[in-house]
Amino acid sequence: MNAHRTPGAAPVARLAELPPLERRVVLYARLWSAGRLGQAEVWKDLIERHGPAGATCAAGHLDALLRETLAFARRPLQCHAPSCPCAGGDECVLARFVALAAEGAREDAILMATLMVRPDMSLILAAIAEDLGLLLMRGIAAAPPVSRTRH
């Protein structure tokens, strides 16, 4: 991989070293972006952690966050493979953005959103990230981590 061609994919951390919420956001974003099999794995994990109603809500927020981020991105965002132990720059920015929004640091989250999307979309994205982050925080300790092997 050429770091100059895909700067957002450059490894900046190890997935295992990220805080639980940020790690979950990275894993869910990778799996959701990987297609139907990955989305099914996210659904399964969300249902285990939040029940059917909570899973539906969380999946809706995740889908909206990723869809809006991709639609209004300043450049194509880069993700590593679901099983990769590294966390790329774009993934870490997205994960930290969700964590800031969920922690109530709205202004910081909005500022971070402007790194990914047009400024006029940052407020909308911060609201979605806050809802997603708060939901995910409730389920962090509720179940074991999502499987990275898809078995």
C-alpha positions as CSV (number, residue, x, y, z in Angstrom):
1,M,0.0,0.0,0.0
2,N,1.3,3.5,-0.9
3,A,0.8,5.9,2.1
4,H,0.7,8.8,-0.3
5,R,-2.1,7.4,-2.3
6,T,-4.2,6.3,0.7
7,P,-3.2,8.5,3.6
8,G,-6.3,7.7,5.6
9,A,-5.4,4.0,5.6
10,A,-2.0,4.6,7.3
11,P,-1.9,2.6,10.5
12,V,-1.9,4.9,13.6
13,A,-2.8,2.5,16.4
14,R,-3.5,-1.1,17.3
15,L,-7.1,-2.0,17.5
16,A,-6.6,-3.7,20.9
17,E,-5.2,-0.5,22.4
18,L,-8.2,1.6,21.6
19,P,-10.8,2.4,24.3
20,P,-13.8,0.0,24.2
21,L,-16.2,2.4,22.5
22,E,-13.7,3.4,19.9
23,R,-12.7,-0.2,19.2
24,R,-16.4,-1.1,18.8
25,V,-17.0,1.8,16.3
26,V,-14.0,0.7,14.2
27,L,-15.0,-2.9,14.2
28,Y,-18.7,-2.1,13.3
29,A,-17.7,0.3,10.6
30,R,-15.3,-2.3,9.0
31,L,-17.9,-5.0,9.2
32,W,-20.8,-2.8,8.0
33,S,-18.7,-1.6,5.0
34,A,-17.7,-5.2,4.1
35,G,-21.2,-6.1,2.9
36,R,-24.0,-8.4,3.9
37,L,-22.0,-10.9,5.9
38,G,-20.3,-8.2,7.9
39,Q,-23.7,-6.4,8.5
40,A,-25.2,-9.7,9.7
41,E,-22.4,-10.0,12.2
42,V,-22.9,-6.5,13.5
43,W,-26.7,-7.2,13.8
44,K,-26.0,-10.3,15.8
45,D,-23.7,-8.5,18.2
46,L,-26.1,-5.6,18.6
47,I,-29.0,-7.9,19.3
48,E,-27.0,-9.7,22.0
49,R,-26.0,-6.4,23.6
50,H,-29.2,-4.3,23.2
51,G,-32.0,-6.6,22.3
52,P,-34.0,-6.4,19.0
53,A,-35.4,-2.9,19.5
54,G,-32.0,-1.4,20.6
55,A,-30.2,-3.2,17.8
56,T,-32.6,-1.8,15.2
57,C,-32.0,1.7,16.6
58,A,-28.2,1.3,16.8
59,A,-27.9,-0.2,13.3
60,G,-30.0,2.6,12.0
61,H,-27.7,5.2,13.5
62,L,-24.6,3.3,12.3
63,D,-26.0,3.1,8.8
64,A,-26.9,6.8,8.8
65,L,-23.5,7.8,10.2
66,L,-21.6,5.8,7.6
67,R,-23.9,6.7,4.7
68,E,-23.8,10.5,5.5
69,T,-20.0,10.4,6.1
70,L,-19.4,8.7,2.7
71,A,-21.9,11.0,0.9
72,F,-20.3,14.2,2.1
73,A,-16.7,13.1,2.7
74,R,-13.9,15.4,1.7
75,R,-12.2,12.4,0.2
76,P,-12.8,8.7,0.1
77,L,-12.5,7.3,3.7
78,Q,-10.2,4.3,4.1
79,C,-10.9,1.2,6.3
80,H,-8.7,-1.8,7.0
81,A,-10.0,-5.4,6.7
82,P,-12.3,-6.6,9.5
83,S,-9.6,-8.9,10.9
84,C,-6.7,-6.4,10.7
85,P,-5.1,-5.7,14.1
86,C,-4.2,-2.1,13.0
87,A,-6.4,1.0,13.1
88,G,-6.0,3.4,10.3
89,G,-6.1,7.2,10.5
90,D,-9.6,7.6,9.1
91,E,-10.9,4.8,11.4
92,C,-9.4,6.5,14.4
93,V,-10.8,9.9,13.5
94,L,-14.3,8.4,13.0
95,A,-14.1,6.4,16.3
96,R,-12.8,9.4,18.3
97,F,-15.5,11.6,16.8
98,V,-18.3,9.2,18.0
99,A,-16.7,9.0,21.4
100,L,-16.4,12.8,21.8
101,A,-20.1,13.2,20.7
102,A,-21.2,10.5,23.2
103,E,-19.2,12.0,26.0
104,G,-21.0,15.4,25.5
105,A,-18.0,17.2,24.0
106,R,-20.3,18.4,21.1
107,E,-18.1,21.3,20.0
108,D,-15.0,19.1,19.8
109,A,-17.1,16.4,17.9
110,I,-18.3,19.0,15.4
111,L,-14.7,20.2,14.9
112,M,-13.6,16.7,14.3
113,A,-16.4,16.1,11.9
114,T,-15.1,18.9,9.7
115,L,-12.0,16.7,9.2
116,M,-14.2,14.2,7.4
117,V,-17.1,16.0,5.9
118,R,-18.1,19.5,4.6
119,P,-18.6,21.9,7.5
120,D,-22.3,22.3,6.8
121,M,-22.8,18.6,7.5
122,S,-20.8,18.5,10.7
123,L,-23.8,19.4,13.0
124,I,-26.0,16.7,11.5
125,L,-23.2,14.1,11.7
126,A,-22.4,15.0,15.3
127,A,-26.1,14.4,16.4
128,I,-26.1,11.0,14.7
129,A,-22.7,10.1,16.3
130,E,-23.9,11.2,19.7
131,D,-27.0,8.9,19.5
132,L,-24.9,6.0,18.2
133,G,-22.2,6.4,20.8
134,L,-24.6,6.6,23.7
135,L,-26.4,3.5,22.6
136,L,-23.1,1.6,22.1
137,M,-21.8,2.7,25.5
138,R,-24.7,1.0,27.2
139,G,-23.8,-2.3,25.6
140,I,-20.0,-2.3,26.0
141,A,-19.9,-4.5,29.1
142,A,-23.1,-6.4,28.2
143,A,-21.5,-9.1,26.0
144,P,-18.1,-10.5,24.8
145,P,-16.5,-8.7,21.8
146,V,-17.7,-9.3,18.3
147,S,-16.0,-12.2,16.5
148,R,-13.4,-11.1,14.0
149,T,-13.3,-14.5,12.3
150,R,-17.0,-14.6,11.1
151,H,-17.4,-18.1,12.5
